[in-house]
Amino acid sequence: MARKVCKNCKLFYKGDNCPICKGNQTAVSWQGRINIIDANKSMIAKKIGITEKGEYAIKVR
């Protein structure tokens, strides 16, 4: 099964629904990736509003 990118929170995930926001709207196009290991300690995660660890797209369409 291919990985999807959530349009709402930009998380890469497998399955039917996003595990963070429970949405099922997937992005058709995305640019860049960022891996967040510890969202509580990451200044980048805080700046872009990420609260959970995971792999995220930087820009989605």
C-alpha atoms as one frame of an Amber mdcrd trajectory, in Angstrom:
protein
   0.000   0.000   0.000   1.349   3.412  -0.974   1.863   6.196   1.524  -0.457
   9.168   1.413  -0.099  12.791   2.516  -2.874  14.335   4.610  -4.091  17.713
   3.262  -4.934  18.938   6.772  -1.833  18.134   8.845   0.625  17.176   6.043
   1.564  13.842   7.645   2.711  10.913   5.482   0.671   7.844   6.460  -0.522
   4.420   5.330  -4.103   3.245   5.544  -7.476   4.885   5.064  -7.443   7.782
   7.541  -4.766  10.063   8.947  -3.810   8.900  12.464  -3.476  12.468  13.769
  -6.505  14.373  12.452  -8.582  11.320  11.414  -9.210  12.944   8.019  -9.169
  11.141   4.696  -8.371  13.972   2.271  -5.081  13.194   0.576  -2.844  15.604
  -1.277  -2.273  15.044  -4.967   0.955  17.019  -5.027   3.483  17.760  -2.289
   6.970  19.255  -1.963   9.735  18.562   0.525   9.835  16.352   3.586  10.673
  16.898   7.201  11.127  14.240   9.871  10.158  15.211  13.397  11.694  12.961
  16.033  10.619  14.823  19.190   7.955  17.470  18.594   8.280  18.840  22.142
  11.971  19.693  21.737  11.953  20.746  18.070  11.909  24.479  17.399  10.922
  23.808  13.785   7.955  21.666  14.858   6.776  24.420  17.189   7.159  27.071
  14.484   5.058  25.161  11.933   2.544  23.796  14.457   3.460  20.097  14.539
   2.680  18.321  17.810   3.329  14.655  16.930   6.439  12.856  15.689   6.462
  11.611  12.113   7.319  12.445   8.530   5.586  15.524   7.108   5.373  17.235
   3.724   6.512  20.849   3.758   4.011  22.008   1.131   0.844  20.250  -0.121
  -1.649  21.045  -2.901
